[in-house]
Amino acid sequence: MSFYKSLSIRQKQVVWAWGFLAVPVVFYTVIRFYPTGQAFVLSFMDWNLLGTKTWVGFENYVKLANDPVFWKVFVNTFEYLIIGTPISLILSFLIAYHLDQVRFMHGLLRALYFLPFMTSAVAMAWLWRWFYQPVPIGVFNNILSSMGLGQVAFLNSTTNALPSILAPAIWAGLGFQVIIFMAGLRAIPRSYYEAARIDGVSNWTMLFQITIPLLKPTIVFLVVFSSIGFLRIFDYVFNMTSNNPGGPLNSTKPLVLMIYESAFSSYDMGYAAAQTVVLFTILLIVSLIQLRLLRDK
């Protein structure tokens, strides 16, 4: 205590600053960094949760490289990313752009768009799974049948299953992205648009020369945030294909689901850790590339 009293005001401020910073540092070290480091180490071992850990070197990575299921899952994971990210961003921007110009019932409409984001992903997945069922249970197939059209095997087709799972995932995330886009739109000074209108600039020109360039920080954040979400998709796949997880024929299985099955169905923790390291590397590389491409010049 006497040591603290002997410090200057500036030194006491530094002590308090480091004291408050220590809380998140300790949290991330214990909850984030330590488990991540353990996963890297475990990826070089053979362990079934109960027995002794055995060092096997790069054996798990060699097994991964020769596993055809992994490469199918690898492609699926990037399909979720490549299809889901642009569609969700375009839809959310269009909704936010037009919603920002609505004044009547604006708050209610914004809340309705945000509601799916607050709903449990498990509940949403089972609701959409019900929509996709065959006649007479499924809503979508009942509508197609009433129009004289044939039924669609939404979740039992190798071509339809992945887009069918991606649809509710995109829909559920729209609310958050709409709110963020609207915050970005509200941050743009109105004086820019007023000056453009005085000069006779069209709405399309204002959109591409004022709105979108000034929304770049918002777009960068949402691209990275959305990409991470689609690369880590799990809840919708697991619950909508619970009879055949990741099916049919692994056509919907993402890397996170493969990690889950390797760890808690096959109890091959070393192999699951190797997959986790691959996923971590993918997330890191994709995020860095996006930040590099979208950063301000």
Secondary structure, DSSP 8 states (H G I E B T S, - for coil): -HHHHTS-HHHHHHHHHHHHHHHHHHHIIIIIIHHHHHHHHHTTEE--SSS--EE-TTHHHHHHHT-HHHHHHHHHHHHHHHHHHHHHHHHHHHHHHHHTT--TTHHHHHHHHHHHHHS-HHHHHHHHHHHTS-TTT-HHHHHHHHTT-----SSS-TTTHHHHHHHHHHHHHHHHHHHHHHHHHHHS-HHHHHHHHHTT--HHHHIIIIIHHHTHHHHHHHHHHHHHHHHT--HHHHHHTTTSTT-STTSS--HHHHHHHHHHTS--HHHHHHHHHHHHHHHHHHHHHHHHHHS--
